[in-house]
Amino acid sequence: MTFKQLEALYWVAQLGGFRQAAARLYTTQSAVSERIQELEAQLGVALFDRSQRAARLTDKGQELLLAAKRMLDLRQDTLARLGDPAMMTRTLRLGVTELTAMTWLPGFIEAIHRDYPRVTVEPAVDMSRQLYRQLLDDELDLVIVPKAYPSHPALVSVQVGEVRNAFMCKPGLVDAGAALPLRDLSEHRMLVDTSGPGILYDEWFKAAGFTPKDTLASNSVVALLGLTLSGMGVSYFPVETVRPFIEQGLLQCLPVKPELPRVPYVAMQKASRKSELTTSIITLAQASYDIGAFFRMRFAALAAQTPPGSHEGHFPRARGKTVAHQAPMARTGKERT
């Protein structure tokens, strides 16, 4: 039994076909079929149900797949501990939420490629609750999500950073002095998040006795940002992420008391699949964490393109007061925060 045979079994099962596995392993479909046939001959059992059009494992095939995963992981862990990281070849299935994807993910992937040039990163951007489920189902190796869900005995987590959120609106929408009591926001439409941070803040609102009269809910930070910039209501955003919008006069940061609690972000993995590689990559995540990166660079690039004397480049400064139009509660988009 060879690692090549086990890799063939693993990728046929993961990708659902011999052709797809051959593409992943940079070989031919006939070579993959030959490796599977060799395994079946050695074990004296059928690993795939050939009465089906799709590549479906038999019961014995499922048993061997579990063993193959353990052996392949052990090989990679051994290489990570004893070998040159630059020679490690592996695919890392990484799950992140929308905020990470739109801010510090590019720099994080660059750091992984710098230290592990032969590791292929496959990022999946989805709702935090979906990433949590996919991690438990072994569909992902590592996820970075808000710490909004109860601990699970099969999972281990390490904090990589935290997010400081603040209430914001289009300038002039809310008459705010030096300090604004939280209860005063109840008269305005609240654009609320239904993702991981939103779950935490919903509990915090209830504990504070804060119940807005009019809400519009979305699980996309991009959708909420667009609605807020348009003057549709009050929402909350990571201060460092949207700071350029504040400096350009497109958003007003409201001095609400008490302040919103910070949201920790954690890297989670299965305890049974923890390895030297994933431990090192979590350390890289902690060093790469910068939720202000994307918009800061974007605004700097636009400012560099702006001719002298022009007004604010492509982002005109907002003026005046906008009154939010009353509308029934609605939900938009899919969670990406």
SERO-4910 file (N, C-alpha, C, O; in steps of 0.05 Angstrom, whole numbers):
BEGIN
 pado doro    nc1    nc2    nc3   cac1   cac2   cac3    cc1    cc2    cc3    oc1    oc2    oc3
  Met    A     17    -24      0      0      0      0     18     25      0     35     27     17
  Thr    A     13     43    -19     30     67    -22     14     92    -17    -11     92    -18
  Phe    A     29    114    -11     15    139     -7      1    148    -33    -20    161    -32
  Lys    A     13    142    -56      0    149    -81    -27    136    -84    -46    148    -94
  Gln    A    -29    110    -76    -54     96    -77    -75    109    -58    -98    113    -65
  Leu    A    -66    116    -34    -84    128    -14    -92    156    -23   -115    163    -19
  Glu    A    -74    171    -35    -82    197    -46   -103    195    -68   -121    211    -70
  Ala    A    -99    174    -85   -119    170   -106   -146    164    -94   -166    176   -103
  Leu    A   -147    147    -75   -173    140    -61   -185    165    -49   -209    171    -52
  Tyr    A   -168    180    -35   -178    204    -20   -190    225    -40   -212    235    -35
  Trp    A   -176    231    -62   -186    252    -79   -209    243    -97   -225    259   -104
  Val    A   -210    217   -104   -233    208   -119   -258    211   -101   -279    219   -110
  Ala    A   -255    204    -76   -277    206    -57   -285    235    -52   -308    242    -51
  Gln    A   -265    252    -49   -270    280    -43   -282    295    -66   -301    311    -63
  Leu    A   -272    290    -91   -281    305   -114   -303    291   -130   -315    303   -148
  Gly    A   -308    266   -124   -331    252   -136   -326    240   -164   -345    234   -178
  Gly    A   -300    237   -171   -295    225   -198   -266    220   -202   -249    234   -190
  Phe    A   -259    202   -220   -232    195   -226   -218    217   -243   -195    223   -239
  Arg    A   -234    229   -261   -223    251   -277   -215    275   -260   -193    286   -264
  Gln    A   -232    282   -241   -226    305   -223   -202    299   -206   -185    316   -201
  Ala    A   -200    274   -196   -177    266   -179   -151    267   -195   -130    276   -185
  Ala    A   -152    258   -220   -129    259   -237   -119    287   -242    -95    292   -241
  Ala    A   -137    306   -245   -130    334   -249   -117    345   -224    -97    360   -225
  Arg    A   -127    338   -200   -116    347   -175    -88    336   -170    -71    349   -159
  Leu    A    -84    311   -178    -59    297   -173    -39    301   -196    -17    290   -195
  Tyr    A    -47    316   -217    -29    322   -240    -20    296   -253      4    292   -259
  Thr    A    -39    278   -257    -33    253   -271    -57    246   -290    -74    263   -294
  Thr    A    -57    222   -300    -78    215   -319   -100    199   -305    -96    188   -283
  Gln    A   -123    199   -317   -146    184   -306   -139    154   -304   -147    140   -285
  Ser    A   -125    144   -324   -118    115   -324    -99    109   -301   -100     87   -290
  Ala    A    -81    128   -295    -63    123   -273    -77    122   -246    -71    105   -229
  Val    A    -97    139   -243   -113    139   -218   -129    113   -216   -130    100   -195
  Ser    A   -141    104   -239   -156     79   -239   -137     55   -232   -145     37   -217
  Glu    A   -113     56   -242    -94     34   -237    -87     33   -207    -85     11   -196
  Arg    A    -83     56   -195    -77     57   -166   -100     45   -149    -95     30   -130
  Ile    A   -124     52   -157   -148     41   -142   -150     11   -146   -155     -4   -127
  Gln    A   -145      2   -171   -146    -27   -176   -125    -42   -161   -129    -64   -151
  Glu    A   -101    -30   -158    -80    -43   -142    -88    -45   -113    -83    -66   -101
  Leu    A   -100    -25   -102   -110    -26    -75   -131    -48    -71   -129    -63    -52
  Glu    A   -150    -49    -90   -171    -69    -88   -159    -97    -89   -168   -116    -76
  Ala    A   -139   -101   -107   -126   -127   -109   -111   -135    -84   -112   -158    -76
  Gln    A    -98   -116    -72    -83   -121    -47   -101   -129    -24    -95   -146     -8
  Leu    A   -124   -115    -23   -142   -119      0   -163   -141     -6   -175   -152     13
  Gly    A   -167   -147    -31   -187   -167    -38   -215   -158    -35   -233   -174    -31
  Val    A   -220   -132    -36   -247   -121    -33   -251    -99    -54   -232    -88    -64
  Ala    A   -277    -94    -61   -284    -72    -78   -286    -46    -62   -299    -45    -42
  Leu    A   -272    -25    -71   -273      0    -56   -293     20    -67   -303     38    -53
  Phe    A   -301     16    -93   -321     33   -105   -344     16   -117   -339     -6   -127
  Asp    A   -368     26   -114   -391     13   -125   -393     19   -155   -401     41   -162
  Arg    A   -386      1   -172   -384      6   -201   -411      3   -214   -413      6   -239
  Ser    A   -432     -3   -199   -459     -3   -211   -471     25   -212   -491     29   -225
  Gln    A   -457     44   -199   -466     72   -199   -449     88   -220   -426     82   -224
  Arg    A   -462    108   -231   -447    125   -250   -427    143   -236   -405    148   -246
  Ala    A   -435    152   -212   -416    168   -196   -397    151   -181   -402    127   -176
  Ala    A   -374    162   -174   -354    147   -159   -363    146   -129   -357    164   -114
  Arg    A   -377    124   -122   -388    122    -95   -373     99    -81   -371     77    -91
  Leu    A   -364    105    -56   -349     85    -41   -367     63    -30   -390     68    -23
  Thr    A   -357     39    -29   -370     17    -15   -366     21     15   -351     39     23
  Asp    A   -378      4     32   -373      6     60   -344      2     67   -333     16     84
  Lys    A   -331    -18     54   -302    -22     58   -286      2     49   -266      9     61
  Gly    A   -295     14     27   -282     38     17   -283     61     37   -264     76     40
  Gln    A   -306     64     50   -309     84     71   -290     79     94   -279     98    105
  Glu    A   -288     54    102   -269     48    124   -240     55    116   -226     67    132
  Leu    A   -233     48     92   -205     53     83   -201     83     80   -179     93     86
  Leu    A   -222     98     72   -219    127     69   -212    140     96   -195    158     97
  Leu    A   -225    132    117   -219    143    144   -190    137    151   -176    155    162
  Ala    A   -181    113    146   -153    106    152   -134    122    134   -113    130    143
  Ala    A   -141    125    108   -124    140     90   -121    169     99    -99    180     97
  Lys    A   -143    181    109   -141    209    119   -120    211    141   -104    229    142
  Arg    A   -122    191    160   -104    192    183    -75    188    174    -57    202    184
  Met    A    -70    170    155    -43    165    146    -31    188    130     -8    196    134
  Leu    A    -48    200    113    -39    223     98    -33    247    116    -14    262    112
  Asp    A    -50    251    136    -45    273    155    -20    268    171     -4    287    176
  Leu    A    -15    243    179      9    236    194     34    241    177     54    251    188
  Arg    A     32    235    152     55    240    134     61    270    133     84    279    135
  Gln    A     40    286    129     44    315    127     54    327    153     71    344    153
  Asp    A     44    316    176     53    326    202     83    319    206     98    335    217
  Thr    A     91    296    197    119    287    199    137    305    182    159    313    191
  Leu    A    128    311    158    143    329    141    146    357    153    167    370    150
  Ala    A    124    366    165    125    392    177    144    394    201    158    414    205
  Arg    A    146    372    216    163    372    240    192    368    232    210    380    244
  Leu    A    198    351    213    225    343    207    237    353    181    261    355    178
  Gly    A    219    361    163    229    368    136    230    398    132    225    414    151
  Asp    A    236    406    108    238    434    100    209    443     94    197    432     76
  Pro    A    199    464    108    172    474    101    168    481     72    146    478     61
  Ala    A    190    490     59    188    497     31    182    473     13    173    477    -10
  Met    A    186    449     23    181    425      7    154    412     13    146    393      0
  Met    A    140    422     33    114    410     40     93    415     18     89    438     10
  Thr    A     80    394     10     60    396    -11     33    388      1     30    365     10
  Arg    A     14    407      2    -12    401     14    -32    422      5    -25    444     -2
  Thr    A    -57    414      6    -79    433      1    -92    440     28   -100    422     43
  Leu    A    -94    466     34   -106    475     58   -133    487     52   -135    507     37
  Arg    A   -154    475     62   -181    485     58   -188    504     81   -192    496    103
  Leu    A   -188    530     74   -191    551     94   -218    565     91   -225    575     70
  Gly    A   -232    566    113   -258    580    113   -257    607    127   -246    608    150
  Val    A   -267    628    114   -267    654    126   -294    668    121   -309    659    103
  Thr    A   -300    688    137   -324    703    133   -319    728    116   -296    733    108
  Glu    A   -340    742    110   -338    765     91   -319    786    100   -304    797     84
  Leu    A   -319    793    126   -302    814    135   -272    807    131   -257    824    122
  Thr    A   -265    783    137   -237    774    133   -230    774    103   -209    783     95
  Ala    A   -249    764     87   -244    762     58   -239    789     45   -223    792     27
  Met    A   -253    810     55   -252    836     42   -230    854     55   -227    877     47
  Thr    A   -216    844     75   -196    860     88   -168    847     88   -151    855     71
  Trp    A   -162    828    105   -135    819    109   -129    792     97   -107    782    100
  Leu    A   -148    779     83   -143    753     72   -121    753     51   -104    735     52
  Pro    A   -119    772     32    -97    772     13    -70    771     25    -52    756     17
  Gly    A    -65    788     46    -40    789     59    -34    763     74    -11    754     75
  Phe    A    -55    751     85    -52    725     99    -43    703     80    -25    688     86
  Ile    A    -56    702     57    -49    681     37    -21    686     27     -6    666     22
  Glu    A    -13    711     23     15    716     14     35    706     35     56    696     28
  Ala    A     28    710     60     46    700     82     48    670     81     70    659     86
  Ile    A     26    656     76     27    627     75     44    618     51     61    600     54
  His    A     40    630     28     56    623      4     86    630      8    103    616     -3
  Arg    A     92    650     23    120    657     28    133    635     45    156    627     39
  Asp    A    120    626     66    132    606     84    128    577     74    144    560     80
  Tyr    A    106    572     59    100    545     49     93    548     20     69    546     12
  Pro    A    112    552      2    107    557    -26     92    535    -41     80    540    -62
  Arg    A     93    510    -31     80    488    -44     54    480    -32     41    460    -39
  Val    A     45    496    -12     18    492     -1     -2    508    -17      0    532    -20
  Thr    A    -23    494    -26    -45    507    -41    -67    514    -22    -77    497     -7
  Val    A    -74    540    -21    -96    549     -4   -122    551    -20   -123    564    -41
  Glu    A   -142    538    -10   -169    539    -22   -188    554     -3   -199    542     15
  Pro    A   -191    581     -6   -208    596     12   -237    592      5   -245    593    -18
  Ala    A   -254    588     26   -283    587     23   -295    609     40   -290    611     64
  Val    A   -310    627     27   -323    649     40   -352    643     44   -367    639     25
  Asp    A   -361    643     69   -389    635     74   -398    646    101   -382    659    115
  Met    A   -423    640    108   -433    647    134   -417    633    156   -409    610    152
  Ser    A   -413    646    179   -398    633    200   -411    608    210   -397    588    216
  Arg    A   -438    607    211   -451    582    220   -447    559    200   -445    536    208
  Gln    A   -445    566    174   -440    546    154   -411    536    155   -406    512    153
  Leu    A   -393    554    160   -364    546    162   -361    528    187   -345    509    186
  Tyr    A   -374    535    208   -373    518    233   -382    490    227   -370    471    235
  Arg    A   -404    487    212   -415    461    205   -395    446    186   -390    422    190
  Gln    A   -385    460    166   -366    447    147   -341    438    161   -329    417    153
  Leu    A   -332    452    181   -308    444    196   -314    418    211   -298    399    211
  Leu    A   -337    416    224   -345    392    238   -348    368    219   -343    345    227
  Asp    A   -356    374    194   -360    352    174   -335    346    158   -336    331    139
  Asp    A   -312    357    167   -286    352    153   -285    362    125   -270    352    109
  Glu    A   -302    382    119   -301    394     92   -281    417     91   -274    427     70
  Leu    A   -273    427    115   -253    448    117   -232    440    137   -238    425    156
  Asp    A   -207    450    134   -186    443    153   -183    464    175   -176    458    198
  Leu    A   -190    489    168   -186    511    187   -206    533    180   -211    539    157
  Val    A   -219    545    201   -237    568    196   -230    590    214   -220    586    236
  Ile    A   -234    615    205   -230    639    221   -257    653    222   -267    663    202
  Val    A   -269    654    246   -296    663    249   -299    680    275   -282    678    293
  Pro    A   -320    696    278   -325    709    303   -331    688    325   -343    667    319
  Lys    A   -323    694    349   -328    675    371   -356    679    381   -361    692    402
  Ala    A   -375    668    366   -403    673    372   -418    647    378   -443    647    382
  Tyr    A   -404    624    377   -418    599    380   -406    584    404   -383    587    411
  Pro    A   -422    566    417   -413    552    440   -390    533    433   -387    524    410
  Ser    A   -372    528    453   -350    510    448   -359    482    442   -381    474    451
  His    A   -343    467    426   -350    440    418   -327    422    426   -304    429    422
  Pro    A   -333    399    438   -311    382    447   -292    373    426   -269    366    431
  Ala    A   -301    372    400   -283    363    379   -266    385    367   -248    380    351
  Leu    A   -271    410    376   -257    433    364   -238    447    383   -244    448    407
  Val    A   -217    458    373   -199    475    389   -197    502    374   -198    503    350
  Ser    A   -194    523    389   -194    550    377   -172    567    390   -165    563    413
  Val    A   -161    586    374   -141    605    383   -149    632    373   -156    635    349
  Gln    A   -149    652    390   -157    679    382   -135    691    364   -111    689    370
  Val    A   -144    702    341   -125    715    322   -127    746    323   -108    759    315
  Gly    A   -149    756    333   -152    785    335   -180    792    346   -195    774    354
  Glu    A   -186    817    346   -212    826    355   -221    850    339   -204    864    328
  Val    A   -247    855    339   -258    877    323   -272    897    342   -288    889    358
  Arg    A   -264    922    338   -278    944    354   -298    957    336   -291    971    316
  Asn    A   -324    952    342   -345    964    326   -356    989    340   -354    993    364
  Ala    A   -369   1006    323   -382   1030    334   -407   1035    317   -408   1028    294
  Phe    A   -426   1049    329   -450   1057    315   -443   1079    295   -428   1097    302
  Met    A   -454   1077    271   -448   1097    250   -473   1102    233   -492   1086    233
  Cys    A   -473   1125    220   -495   1133    202   -484   1153    182   -461   1162    184
  Lys    A   -501   1160    163   -494   1182    144   -493   1208    160   -511   1213    176
  Pro    A   -473   1225    156   -471   1250    171   -497   1266    169   -509   1270    148
  Gly    A   -506   1276    193   -530   1292    195   -555   1276    200   -576   1288    207
  Leu    A   -554   1250    198   -578   1234    202   -587   1234    232   -610   1235    238
  Val    A   -567   1233    250   -572   1232    278   -559   1257    291   -536   1263    286
  Asp    A   -575   1271    307   -565   1295    322   -551   1285    347   -564   1279    367
  Ala    A   -524   1283    345   -509   1272    367   -491   1293    380   -478   1308    366
  Gly    A   -491   1293    407   -474   1311    421   -448   1297    429   -438   1280    415
  Ala    A   -438   1305    452   -413   1293    462   -417   1264    470   -399   1247    468
  Ala    A   -441   1258    480   -448   1230    487   -477   1225    481   -494   1242    486
  Leu    A   -483   1202    469   -510   1195    460   -518   1170    475   -507   1149    470
  Pro    A   -539   1171    492   -548   1147    505   -559   1127    485   -571   1134    465
  Leu    A   -553   1102    490   -561   1080    472   -591   1081    466   -600   1076    444
  Arg    A   -607   1088    487   -636   1087    484   -646   1107    463   -667   1104    451
  Asp    A   -630   1129    458   -638   1149    439   -638   1139    410   -651   1150    392
  Leu    A   -622   1117    405   -621   1106    378   -647   1091    371   -651   1084    348
  Ser    A   -663   1085    391   -687   1069    386   -707   1083    368   -725   1071    356
  Glu    A   -704   1110    366   -722   1125    348   -714   1124    319   -729   1133    302
  His    A   -691   1113    313   -681   1112    286   -682   1083    276   -682   1064    292
  Arg    A   -684   1080    250   -683   1053    238   -655   1041    244   -635   1054    239
  Met    A   -654   1017    253   -629   1003    258   -624    983    236   -642    966    230
  Leu    A   -601    985    223   -593    965    203   -576    944    217   -553    949    223
  Val    A   -589    922    223   -576    902    241   -564    879    226   -574    871    205
  Asp    A   -543    868    238   -528    846    227   -539    820    238   -544    818    262
  Thr    A   -543    800    221   -553    774    231   -531    753    230   -537    729    232
  Ser    A   -506    761    226   -484    742    224   -472    738    252   -485    743    272
  Gly    A   -447    728    253   -435    722    279   -434    746    298   -444    743    320
  Pro    A   -423    769    290   -424    792    308   -452    801    316   -458    809    338
  Gly    A   -471    798    297   -498    805    302   -511    788    323   -527    797    339
  Ile    A   -503    762    324   -513    744    345   -504    754    372   -520    754    391
  Leu    A   -478    762    375   -468    772    400   -482    798    408   -490    802    431
  Tyr    A   -486    816    389   -498    842    395   -528    840    400   -538    856    416
  Asp    A   -541    821    389   -569    817    395   -573    811    424   -591    821    437
  Glu    A   -556    794    435   -557    787    463   -550    812    480   -562    816    501
  Trp    A   -530    827    471   -522    851    486   -545    872    486   -550    885    506
  Phe    A   -559    875    463   -581    894    462   -603    886    482   -614    903    496
  Lys    A   -609    860    483   -630    851    501   -622    856    530   -639    864    546
  Ala    A   -596    851    537   -587    855    564   -588    885    571   -593    892    594
  Ala    A   -583    902    551   -584    931    556   -612    943    555   -615    967    560
  Gly    A   -632    926    548   -659    936    545   -664    954    521   -681    971    521
  Phe    A   -648    950    501   -650    966    476   -666    952    455   -659    930    446
  Thr    A   -689    964    448   -707    953    428   -714    974    407   -732    990    412
  Pro    A   -700    974    384   -707    993    363   -735    989    352   -744    967    350
  Lys    A   -748   1011    345   -776   1009    335   -777   1000    306   -797    988    298
  Asp    A   -756   1005    291   -756    998    262   -729    986    256   -708    998    261
  Thr    A   -729    962    244   -703    949    237   -704    939    208   -725    933    197
  Leu    A   -680    937    197   -676    924    171   -652    906    175   -630    916    182
  Ala    A   -655    880    170   -634    861    177   -621    850    152   -634    845    132
  Ser    A   -595    846    153   -579    834    132   -556    819    144   -546    826    166
  Asn    A   -547    798    130   -524    783    140   -500    788    122   -482    772    120
  Ser    A   -499    811    109   -477    819     92   -467    847    101   -482    866    101
  Val    A   -442    849    108   -430    874    117   -429    894     94   -432    918     98
  Val    A   -426    884     69   -425    902     46   -453    914     41   -455    938     36
  Ala    A   -474    898     44   -501    908     41   -507    929     62   -519    950     56
  Leu    A   -500    923     87   -505    942    109   -490    968    105   -500    990    111
  Leu    A   -465    966     95   -449    990     90   -462   1007     68   -464   1032     71
  Gly    A   -471    995     47   -484   1010     25   -510   1023     35   -515   1046     28
  Leu    A   -526   1009     51   -551   1021     61   -545   1044     80   -558   1064     80
  Thr    A   -524   1041     96   -517   1062    115   -506   1087    101   -514   1110    108
  Leu    A   -489   1083     81   -479   1106     65   -501   1120     51   -499   1144     45
  Ser    A   -523   1106     45   -545   1118     31   -565   1133     49   -584   1145     41
  Gly    A   -559   1131     76   -576   1145     95   -601   1129    103   -621   1141    112
  Met    A   -601   1103     99   -624   1086    105   -628   1082    135   -649   1073    144
  Gly    A   -607   1087    152   -610   1082    180   -583   1082    194   -563   1089    182
  Val    A   -583   1072    219   -560   1070    236   -551   1041    237   -567   1023    240
  Ser    A   -525   1036    234   -514   1009    236   -488   1010    253   -482   1031    264
  Tyr    A   -474    988    253   -448    987    267   -428    973    250   -434    954    236
  Phe    A   -403    983    250   -382    973    233   -355    973    248   -352    988    267
  Pro    A   -336    957    238   -309    958    250   -297    985    244   -295    994    221
  Val    A   -288    998    265   -278   1026    263   -254   1027    244   -253   1044    227
  Glu    A   -235   1008    247   -211   1009    230   -217   1003    201   -203   1013    183
  Thr    A   -237    986    196   -244    980    168   -255   1003    153   -247   1008    130
  Val    A   -273   1018    166   -287   1040    152   -275   1068    158   -288   1088    152
  Arg    A   -252   1069    172   -241   1095    179   -238   1114    155   -244   1138    158
  Pro    A   -229   1104    131   -228   1123    108   -255   1136    102   -256   1159     93
  Phe    A   -277   1121    105   -303   1132    100   -310   1154    120   -322   1174    114
  Ile    A   -301   1151    145   -305   1171    166   -289   1196    159   -299   1218    161
  Glu    A   -263   1192    152   -246   1214    146   -255   1229    121   -250   1253    119
  Gln    A   -268   1216    102   -278   1229     78   -305   1242     83   -316   1255     65
  Gly    A   -316   1239    107   -342   1251    113   -365   1236    102   -387   1247     99
  Leu    A   -361   1211     95   -383   1195     85   -398   1180    107   -421   1172    103
  Leu    A   -385   1176    129   -397   1163    152   -392   1180    177   -371   1192    180
  Gln    A   -411   1180    195   -408   1193    221   -407   1172    243   -425   1155    245
  Cys    A   -386   1173    259   -383   1154    282   -398   1166    305   -391   1188    314
  Leu    A   -418   1152    316   -434   1163    337   -423   1157    365   -415   1134    370
  Pro    A   -422   1177    383   -410   1173    410   -431   1160    429   -438   1172    449
  Val    A   -439   1136    423   -460   1123    438   -447   1111    464   -426   1099    464
  Lys    A   -462   1114    486   -454   1103    511   -477   1085    521   -500   1093    521
  Pro    A   -471   1060    530   -445   1048    531   -435   1039    503   -451   1035    485
  Glu    A   -409   1036    500   -398   1027    475   -404    998    470   -408    982    488
  Leu    A   -404    990    444   -407    962    437   -384    946    446   -361    955    444
  Pro    A   -388    922    456   -366    904    464   -350    895    440   -361    894    418
  Arg    A   -325    890    443   -308    880    421   -315    851    414   -323    836    432
  Val    A   -311    845    389   -317    818    379   -291    803    374   -275    811    356
  Pro    A   -285    781    389   -261    766    383   -264    748    359   -286    737    354
  Tyr    A   -243    746    343   -243    727    320   -223    705    327   -201    710    336
  Val    A   -231    680    321   -215    657    328   -210    639    304   -226    638    285
  Ala    A   -187    626    304   -181    605    285   -189    579    298   -180    572    320
  Met    A   -206    563    284   -216    538    295   -208    515    277   -207    517    253
  Gln    A   -202    492    290   -196    468    275   -204    444    292   -209    447    317
  Lys    A   -206    421    280   -212    397    295   -188    388    311   -165    388    300
  Ala    A   -192    381    336   -170    372    353   -156    348    341   -132    345    343
  Ser    A   -172    330    328   -160    306    317   -143    311    292   -128    294    284
  Arg    A   -146    335    280   -132    341    255   -111    363    259   -100    374    240
  Lys    A   -106    370    284    -87    391    291    -59    381    282    -52    358    287
  Ser    A    -43    399    270    -17    391    260      2    414    263     -5    436    270
  Glu    A     28    408    258     48    429    259     42    451    238     47    474    243
  Leu    A     32    442    215     26    462    194      4    481    202      8    505    200
  Thr    A    -19    470    212    -41    488    219    -33    505    243    -42    528    245
  Thr    A    -17    495    261     -8    512    284      9    535    274      6    558    283
  Ser    A     27    530    255     43    551    243     26    571    228     31    595    229
  Ile    A      6    561    214    -11    579    198    -28    597    216    -34    620    208
  Ile    A    -37    587    239    -51    604    258    -33    626    268    -43    649    271
  Thr    A     -8    620    272     11    641    280     14    662    258     16    686    264
  Leu    A     14    653    233     15    672    211    -11    689    210    -10    713    203
  Ala    A    -33    677    216    -59    692    217    -58    714    238    -67    736    233
  Gln    A    -47    708    261    -44    728    282    -27    751    273    -32    775    279
  Ala    A     -5    745    259     13    766    249      2    782    226      8    805    222
  Ser    A    -16    769    210    -27    782    186    -53    798    191    -61    813    175
  Tyr    A    -65    794    214    -91    805    221    -90    836    219    -75    849    234
  Asp    A   -106    847    201   -107    876    197   -133    882    182   -134    882    158
  Ile    A   -155    887    197   -181    891    184   -184    918    171   -204    924    158
  Gly    A   -164    936    174   -165    962    160   -150    963    134   -149    983    121
  Ala    A   -138    940    126   -119    940    104   -133    948     77   -122    965     64
  Phe    A   -155    935     70   -165    938     43   -174    967     37   -164    979     18
  Phe    A   -192    978     53   -202   1005     47   -180   1026     50   -180   1046     36
  Arg    A   -162   1021     69   -140   1040     72   -123   1042     47   -116   1064     38
  Met    A   -116   1019     35   -101   1019     11   -117   1029    -13   -106   1043    -30
  Arg    A   -143   1023    -13   -160   1031    -35   -163   1062    -36   -160   1074    -57
  Phe    A   -168   1074    -13   -170   1103    -12   -144   1117    -18   -143   1138    -30
  Ala    A   -121   1105     -9    -95   1116    -14    -90   1116    -44    -79   1135    -55
  Ala    A    -98   1094    -58    -94   1092    -87   -111   1113   -101   -101   1125   -121
  Leu    A   -136   1117    -92   -153   1136   -105   -142   1165   -100   -144   1182   -118
  Ala    A   -132   1170    -76   -121   1196    -70    -97   1202    -88    -93   1225    -97
  Ala    A    -81   1182    -94    -58   1186   -111    -65   1192   -139    -50   1205   -154
  Gln    A    -89   1183   -148    -99   1187   -175   -113   1214   -178   -119   1222   -200
  Thr    A   -119   1227   -156   -135   1252   -156   -118   1276   -165    -98   1281   -152
  Pro    A   -126   1290   -185   -111   1314   -193   -112   1335   -172   -131   1337   -157
  Pro    A    -90   1351   -169    -90   1372   -149   -113   1391   -153   -120   1399   -175
  Gly    A   -126   1399   -130   -148   1417   -131   -175   1405   -135   -196   1418   -131
  Ser    A   -177   1379   -142   -203   1367   -145   -214   1360   -118   -199   1360    -98
  His    A   -240   1356   -116   -253   1353    -90   -257   1324    -82   -274   1311    -93
  Glu    A   -240   1314    -63   -243   1288    -52   -241   1265    -71   -251   1243    -65
  Gly    A   -230   1269    -94   -227   1247   -113   -253   1235   -122   -271   1250   -131
  His    A   -256   1209   -119   -280   1195   -128   -301   1194   -105   -322   1182   -109
  Phe    A   -295   1205    -81   -313   1202    -59   -320   1230    -48   -306   1240    -30
  Pro    A   -341   1243    -59   -348   1270    -50   -357   1270    -21   -369   1250    -11
  Arg    A   -350   1291     -6   -357   1293     22   -388   1297     25   -400   1313     11
  Ala    A   -399   1281     43   -428   1283     47   -435   1307     63   -421   1315     81
  Arg    A   -458   1320     56   -467   1344     70   -497   1341     75   -511   1326     61
  Gly    A   -507   1357     94   -536   1358     98   -546   1336    115   -531   1319    125
  Lys    A   -572   1335    118   -586   1316    135   -604   1298    118   -619   1309    102
  Thr    A   -603   1273    122   -620   1254    108   -639   1241    128   -630   1231    149
  Val    A   -664   1240    122   -684   1228    139   -690   1200    128   -697   1197    104
  Ala    A   -687   1180    144   -692   1152    135   -721   1148    129   -738   1155    145
  His    A   -727   1136    107   -754   1129     99   -763   1104    114   -748   1084    115
  Gln    A   -786   1105    126   -796   1083    142   -804   1060    123   -817   1064    103
  Ala    A   -796   1036    131   -802   1013    114   -805    989    133   -793    988    155
  Pro    A   -820    969    125   -823    944    141   -796    930    142   -779    933    125
  Met    A   -794    913    162   -769    897    166   -765    879    142   -783    867    132
  Ala    A   -740    878    133   -733    861    110   -706    848    116   -691    857    132
  Arg    A   -701    826    101   -675    813    103   -663    812     75   -677    808     55
  Thr    A   -637    817     74   -624    817     48   -598    801     50   -585    801     70
  Gly    A   -592    788     27   -566    775     24   -561    751     40   -578    741     55
  Lys    A   -536    741     38   -526    718     53   -504    728     71   -489    747     65
  Glu    A   -502    716     95   -482    724    114   -454    722    103   -446    701     92
  Arg    A   -439    743    106   -410    741     98   -393    755    119   -369    759    114
  Thr    A   -404    763    142   -388    777    162   -373    758    180   -359    767    198
***
